[in-house]
């Protein structure tokens, strides 16, 4: 998400937080096809504010040629 948006690596924490929010509001088979948020709080969350954004494709970079937070 960071590289697709053209942002610096300093925003990795916000990208992780956004990923967690999306995962918690997505249905999963682990809790009988409910969202984790719905299972914990007992009510569904509004996901109408989720936006579709463009997807950039990357070529695989081997482990020897990348650092920990670089694009894979």
N, C-alpha and C positions, 0 to 999 in steps of 0.2 A: 504494500500500500504506500509506503514511504517513497519508494523509487518510482512507482507509477504516477504519483502526484508531483514528482520533481522536487521533493523536499530533502532537507539535510538529515543526516543520521541522528541529529540531536532530538528528533521527534519519535524515536523508537518506543518510548514509554506510552505516548499517546496512541500509537498504532497498536500496541499490545492491549491497551484498555479498550479501544474500539473493537478489536477482535473478540475480546471477552464479552462485551455487551452483545455483539451479534450472535455469538455462540449461545449465550444464555437466553436469547429470544428466538432461537431456532428449535424446531421439534427434534426430538431424539428418541430412539427406541429404548434407551436405558431407563426412561421413566414413562413407559407405556404411551409413546407417541405424543407426549405433552412437552412443553418447553420446560427447561429447568426452573425458570422464573415462575411459571404457572404451578409447578409442583411445590415449590417452596412457599409461595405467597397465596396460592389458591385462586388466583385470577389472571387472566390473560393481559399481556401488555400490548399497547398500540405500536405497531411497526410501520405505520404509514409514512413516517419520516425517513425511513431507509431509502437511500437513493442508489440507482445503478450508475456505476462509473465505468469509464473505459478500462480495458484490460491490455496491458503491455506484455508481450512475450519476450522471454530472455533465453539465451543459449546457456547451457549448463557450463559452469566454470568449476574445474576440478578442485579438490581440497587443497592441493599444493599451491594453487594460484589465487586463493582468496583468504581473507581474514574472517574473524568471527561474525561480524555484522554485515559483511558484504553480501551482495545478491548471489544466490546460488544458481 
